């Protein structure tokens, strides 16, 4: 019998989401579902899987078919993250642009703490190519499972297992609640970035033909600052008032303090 002391709070586990982007082998999807169920997780989102549903997924789930049948299939990562309070991308290797990189244990603690505000998602990439830069930039933090530097790429479902285990441990630990604030979602942040990009292009500061890494760096800045809803509304109102294209309603509907 499994030890039932220190059982994590099921409400916390319910707000932890596993997102698989572009999974290529249905067997890995099934094995990931099993890895989740063993750790008490059940929110699985599949972004544009290559072959799904598939009998191989069902067979590798062996007992976790319920996780599969309740899994949501969406076509973009944006949809998978629209309601999240935090999204963490996983990556087997370091990327060109520096991004806040946390180890798996610290990431699990951050995810559980953020899940008080809404779903916290851990995002996994394709077996062959991982996540692309745009997908990585949709996530506030990057997570790496420490591994042999000469052979650091885990099988997708094995990576899900390690992360799911750490999430379970973190969900059982004492969490110090963040000071009260109104959380924002992934969709709110995307709205801010879209508006910011539009204003910067209209003002001529951002050249769409030579964007360099401007939006990437600005994303990183805002993710680090982790603005809440009121702060986001202030930023959006300020951007509207500065927009050189003019605005029918300069003070905007969501003025500071709303
Ligand atoms: N060739 C790919 C490896 C993909 S492995 C690449 O270099 O990115 C498939 C997925 O498993 C990865 O996208 C990631 O989500 C996860 N994964 C594998 N090894 C990992 C590690 N050491 N740390 C974090 N995630 C890992």
Boltz pocket constraint, residues with backbone or C-beta under 6 A from the ligand:
constraints:
  - pocket:
      binder: B
      contacts: [[A, 90], [A, 91], [A, 92], [A, 93], [A, 123], [A, 124], [A, 125], [A, 126], [A, 127], [A, 128], [A, 129], [A, 130], [A, 131], [A, 143], [A, 144], [A, 145], [A, 146], [A, 147], [A, 152], [A, 153], [A, 154], [A, 155], [A, 156], [A, 159]]
      max_distance: 6.0
